[in-house]
Every structure is written in structure tokens, then in C-alpha cells.
Amino acid sequence: MTKSNGLESALEGFAQQMFGRSRQAGACVTCGSDKIQREDFRDPLSLKEFGISRMCQKCQDSVFGGSEDYERENILDRDEVNQDFGTIDEEFDYFGKV
């Protein structure tokens, strides 16, 4: 789903005002990391959140809570996760086609 121009503009303005960074820069708006890879996200929902907020996994964990033991507690089928990431990648068109 594509955001309307008005919504994109509002989100961009918010990011600039709160963090002094552009959502379009390809960096985390919260910490400024520009080394974000799709493999950094623990699950499809976290990647989807990145598409919305442009926060890296570490910043998402600090805002929403996260556990170092997440992957041990929630064993993921990597093939299934990669399939989901592909769908989300296409939806948010950030990491490009795999």
C-alpha cells in the first residue's frame, strides 16, 4: 500500500522536526545508522515497521521493547521469514527486489 503524498509529507516533516533527519535518506531516523540491511530485522513485522517509521531494529527495540532472547524464544523458519521479507520488500520498495 502506498502512502498518500500528504501523509508522506507529514511523516517527513515529523522526522525532520524530531530527529533532524530525512526519512528518504535510507538511514534510521532515530539513530542515524546508514548500515541498515534487511537481515537486521528479526521478523517481517519489524521490517514492516521500518517501512512505516524508518527506525532500525535496535531503535525499534528501545522504543517498543525487545528481547535479546527473541530468536531463542520465537524460533523462526528462515525460509518462511525470507518469503515474508520478499513480500514486504516489494510493498515498501526499500531494499529492492531479491
Secondary structure, DSSP 8 states (H G I E B T S, - for coil): ----HHHHHHHHHHHHHHHS--GGGSS-TTT------GGGSSSHHHHHHHHHH---HHHHHHHH---TTHHHHS---HHHHHHHHHHHHHHH-SS---
